[in-house]
Amino acid sequence: MIHSRVHVSDLREHLGRTVSVCGWVHTLRLQRAMQFVIVRDGTGLVQVTHRRDGGPLEARLEALTPESAVRITGRVVEAAQVKLGGLELVPEAVEVLNPAATPLPIDDRTGPEQRLDWRFLDVRRRPAAQLLFAVQTTLEQGLRAYAHGQGATEMHTPKLMGTASESGAEVFELGYFGRSAYLAQSPQFFKQMAIAAGIDKVFEIGPVFRAEPSFTSRHATEFTGVDVELAWIDGVEEVMEFEERMLAHAIAEVADRHGEAIAEHFGVEVTVPTTPFPRITMAEAQEILREGGWDREGVKEDLDPEGERAIAAHLKEATGHEFAFVTHYPVGIRPFYHRRPADDPGVTLSFDLLWKGLEITTGAQREHRYDVLLEQAAQQGLTPEPMRDYLNAFRYGCPPHGGFGMGLGRVLMVLLGLPSIREATFLFRGPNRLTP
C-alpha cells in the first residue's frame, strides 16, 4: 500500500496513522539496542526510532549515510521525551531513493568559499539558507504587487546590446556572429525607451551584469536588479516617494510572513519602515561628515562606504530612521542623462538610497530634452553615434520621467543582517567565481 507523502511540519495532524516522509538523512545514532535516524525535509526534522530485531529494516537503516535521499513509511506516535515536536516515526518501510557518497565535502566548520563550491549541499543542510529564498520570493512578490497596484507594466528588456551601455565602462564583451556584443549593465536605456513608447510606469526584475573587478562584500558581476521608470513626473521627489512606499509595502509582507522565522534563524528583527524616509543633500551630508573628521582635505566628490555608513548613522540618531535618501549628487559623478536643476547646474536631480549605511539604490529624474541630452553627453566626452538608437527616443515627444535601480541582493543582505552578498545569492558570480 502506497501512503501519500506528509511534510514533517504536518505530522502532528497524523498521530496514530501510517504515513510516508520524504527527505534527507540528517544524522544517524546507531546504538546497540536502538537505531535513531533524524530525517529532514524542507519543513523540519523528525526522529525515526527502530528497536533492533535482526530484520531487513535494521540492515537498511544500518546502511544509511548522511544526506541520502529516503522515503520512510511509518506510524506517527507521541513521544514526549523527543525534542523534535514530541513525536517520532516508527518505521515500517525504508526506501533509499538516492544514497549519498561519504564523507560529505562540507561540514559545519567549512569556510564560506568552500561552501560556495558545494552550494546545493550548503543550502540543503541549513534551514537559514532555505529561509533566505523564501524571504526573497516574498520580497519580490511584495515589490511586484506594489508596482502592479500603481498601474505599472512589467517589461523584459534585452540583456544583449550592440554598443556598450551607459558610460561604456565595466561591460562584458562577447562574440556575436563575427562581431562584438555586450551584456547590459542595466536596463536603463530600454526602460526609457518604454517610457517613450507610451508606457506610463515601467518596472523590471532581471539580471544585470557589471564587469567591475571589485572584491568587496557588496559587489557581484551578475546580480538581480529591480528597475522602475515613471513618466509624466513633476520632479524627482515623485520617484523617491514611489520607491519608499514600494519598499515599505514589500518589507511589511516579509515581516508578516517570515518575521518570526527571521528572528529565529538570523537573530534579526524585521522593522517595517515608516514613510517618508529622511532626505539630505550631498552638500549637507559632506558638511556634516567633514565636521566629524571625514575627508578633511575636502577632495572627495562622492561618499565612500565609510561616509555612507557615517551619514546613515548620523541620520538614524537624528530621525530614528534606518533609511536615508542622499540627493543632488554633483554632475561629475553622475551619468550624462541625469537632469540638472536650472538654478544649480553643478548638481543633478538624483539620489542614492542608503539602508543601514549600505547603498541599495541609485535613481534620478532623467533629462528628456533631446538638445540638452546631446549637450550633456558632449560635456562628458561622449559621441552621439554609438547611442543613436537611445537618443532617437527623445526626438519625438518623450515625456518628463525618472526612475531608479535597486539591487535585490543588497536589500536581502541588509534585511537579514548577512555579512556578504555571496550569502544573499543562490550561485554567486564574482571576478574569481564562475562556478558552480
C-alpha positions, 0 to 999 in steps of 0.5 A: 500500500502506497501512503501519500507523502506528509511534510514533517511540519504536518505530522502532528495532524497524523498521530496514530496513522501510517504515513510516508516522509520524504527527505534527507538523512540528517544524522544517524545514532546507531546504538546497540539496542536502538537505531535513531535516524533524524530525517529532514525535509524542507519543513523540519526534522523528525526522529525515526526510532527502530528497536533492533530485531535482526530484520531487513529494516535494521540492515537498511537503516544500518546502511544509511549515510548522511544526506541520502535521499529516503522515503520512510513509511511509518506510524506517527506516535507521541513521544514526549521525551523527543525534542523534535515536536514530541513525536517520532516515526516508527518505521515500517518501510525504508526506501533509499531513493538516492544514497549519498557518497561519504564523507560529505565535502562540507561540514559545519566548520567549512569556510564560506568559499568552500561552501560556495563550491558545494552550494546545493549541499550548503543550502540543503543542510541549513534551514537559514539558507532555505529561509533566505529564498523564501524571504526573497520570493516574498520580497519580490512578490511584495515589490511586484504587487506594489508596482502592479497596484500603481498601474505599472507594466512589467517589461523584459528588456534585452540583456544583449546590446550592440554598443556598450551601455551607459558610460561604456565602462565595466561591460562584458564583451562577447562574440556575436556572429563575427562581431562584438556584443555586450551584456547590459549593465542595466536596463536603463536605456530600454526602460526609457525607451518604454517610457517613450513608447507610451508606457506610463510606469515601467518596472523590471526584475532581471539580471544585470551584469557589471564587469567591475573587478571589485572584491568587496562584500557588496559587489557581484558581476551578475546580480538581480536588479529591480528597475522602475521608470515613471513618466509624466513626473513633476520632479524627482521627489515623485520617484523617491516617494514611489520607491519608499512606499514600494519598499515599505509595502514589500518589507511589511509582507516579509515581516508578516510572513517570515518575521518570526522565522527571521528572528529565529534563524538570523537573530534579526528583527524585521522593522517595517519602515515608516514613510517618508524616509529622511532626505539630505543633500550631498552638500549637507551630508559632506558638511556634516561628515567633514565636521566629524573628521571625514575627508578633511582635505575636502577632495572627495566628490562622492561618499565612500562606504565609510561616509555612507555608513557615517551619514546613515548613522548620523541620520538614524540618531537624528530621525530614528530612521534606518533609511536615508535618501542622499540627493543632488549628487554633483554632475561629475559623478553622475551619468550624462542623462541625469537632469540638472536643476536650472538654478544649480547646474553643478548638481543633478536631480538624483539620489542614492538610497542608503539602508543601514549605511549600505547603498541599495539604490541609485535613481534620478529624474532623467533629462528628456530634452533631446538638445540638452541630452546631446549637450550633456553627453558632449560635456562628458566626452561622449559621441552621439553615434554609438547611442543613436538608437537611445537618443532617437527616443527623445526626438519625438515627444518623450515625456518628463520621467525618472526612475531608479535601480535597486539591487535585490541582493543588497536589500536581502543582505541588509534585511537579514543582517548577512555579512556578504552578498555571496550569502544573499545569492543562490550561485554567486558570480564574482571576478574569481567565481564562475562556478558552480 
